[in-house]
Amino acid sequence: MNQQGFSLIEIMVVIAIISILSAIAIPGYQSYMQKQQLLMYSRLLSHIKTVLKYVALIEGVYHNVMEAMMISLPI
């Protein structure tokens, strides 16, 4: 007899394997995304710090962050 297709047991085993792999991978991916967000915010803060230092050098006074972000910098 020629068998075609998959049995219910085979499909259930594949679904179980995919579920286990997903349960292992998802927390790792979430941790990776959190680390990448922290890195992005760290770079952003570093850039803001550089802009504040540049403005202080040009104008001779430190501004708060919101004021400094509104100042147009000469290029």
C-alpha positions in Angstrom: 0.0 0.0 0.0 1.4 3.4 -1.0 1.3 5.9 1.9 0.9 9.6 1.1 0.9 12.5 3.5 1.8 12.7 7.2 0.2 10.9 10.1 -1.3 12.8 13.0 1.5 11.6 15.3 4.2 13.0 12.9 2.4 16.4 12.7 2.0 16.5 16.5 5.8 15.7 17.0 6.7 18.5 14.6 4.4 21.0 16.3 5.9 20.0 19.7 9.4 20.5 18.5 8.6 23.9 17.0 6.9 24.9 20.3 9.9 23.9 22.4 12.3 25.8 20.1 10.1 28.8 20.2 9.9 28.7 24.0 13.7 28.7 24.1 14.2 31.4 21.5 11.7 34.0 22.5 13.3 35.0 25.8 16.7 35.3 24.1 15.3 37.5 21.4 13.6 39.7 23.9 16.8 40.1 25.9 18.6 40.9 22.7 16.1 43.6 21.8 16.4 45.2 25.3 20.2 45.3 24.9 19.9 46.9 21.5 17.4 49.6 22.8 19.8 50.4 25.7 22.7 50.7 23.2 20.6 53.0 21.0 19.6 55.2 24.0 23.2 55.3 25.2 24.3 56.5 21.7 21.6 59.1 21.7 22.5 60.4 25.1 26.2 60.6 24.0 25.1 62.6 20.9 23.1 65.0 23.1 26.0 65.4 25.4 28.3 66.3 22.4 25.7 68.8 21.2 25.5 70.4 24.6 29.3 70.7 24.9 29.4 72.2 21.4 26.7 74.8 22.2 28.5 75.6 25.5 31.7 76.1 23.7 30.2 78.4 21.1 27.9 80.4 23.4 29.8 80.2 26.6 26.9 78.9 28.6 25.3 75.5 29.2 21.6 75.2 28.2 19.2 72.5 29.4 18.6 69.6 27.0 15.3 70.9 25.6 16.8 74.3 24.8 19.8 72.8 23.2 17.7 70.6 21.0 15.9 73.7 19.7 19.1 75.5 18.8 20.0 75.3 15.1 23.7 74.4 14.8 25.8 75.9 12.1 27.4 73.3 9.8 
